[in-house]
């Protein structure tokens, strides 16, 4: 709960900031006159989206310290899922070809 002397929850503010960053990334991707700006926009959009996955799963009233710990844990989980997928794709592709 937030009262007159307590700090405002950080999660809604971070979500709003990430949505703004994602909007900027989209604008940079949509522009057509500079390829380096397009590349920057793509990286910004991907990173903001991955962070938004983590922040969107936080409790709304989490403190800043707890939020950082949970974000790190969620990002590690997302990285593990991607890593497992990268490792499994060649194995599964080989299984599919040997079955034919």
N, C-alpha and C positions, 0 to 999 in steps of 0.2 A: 504494500500500500504506500502511496505517496501522500505525504502531508506537507504542511507549510515549510518544514525544515529539512525534509528529505529530498535527495536528488531525484530527478525524473528518470523513469526507466530508460535504459539505453537502447533496448531492442527496437522499439518503434522508430527512434531517431536514425539508427543505423540502416533499417529497412528503407526509410525515406531517402537517405543518402545513396544507398545502392541503386534504388530505382532511378534517381537522377543520373548517376554514373552510367547506368545501362542505357538511358535515353541519349546521353552524349555519345556513347559507343555506337548506337544505332544511327545517329546523325552522321558520325564519321564514316560509317560503312556505306551509307546512302549517297554521300558526296561522290562526284565522279571526276574531279579535276586533279586529285593528288593521290597516287598509289601509296606513298608512305603514310598519309593520314588514314587511308583505308586499312592498312596493316595495323596501325595503332588502335584504331576503332575496333577491329576484330579481336585483338588481344584484350582490350578493355572490356568488351562485351562478354567474352568467355570468362575472364576472371571475376567480373561482377556477378555473372550468373552462378558460378560455382560458390562464391561467397553468399549469394542470396539463398542458395539451397541450405547452407548451414544456418544462416541467421533466421530463415523462415521456420526452422524447426526448434528454435529456442523458446523457453518459457517467456512470456511477455514481461514478467516482473523480475527477470534475472539481473543480478548485479553485473557491473562491468567485468569484474574478475571472473565470476562464474561464466559469463558469456564468452570470454576469451578461451577459457578451458573447454567449454562445450563446442565452440567453433573449431578449435584445433582437433578435438576428437572426431567431430563429424567430417571434417576435411580429410583426416586420416582414413576414415571409413570409406569415403568416396574414392580416395586414391587407391585404397586396397581393392575395391570393386573394379576400378579401371585396370589395375595391374593384373588381377586375376583374369579379367577378360582378355587382355593382351597375351597372356601366357596360354590361355586355353584355346584361342582361335586356331593356331596352327595344329594343335593336337586334335581338335574336333574336325578340322578340315581334312586331316590325314585319315581319321576314322571314317569320314564320309566317303573318301576316295577309295579306301581299301574295301569298303562294303559293296562297291559297285562291281 
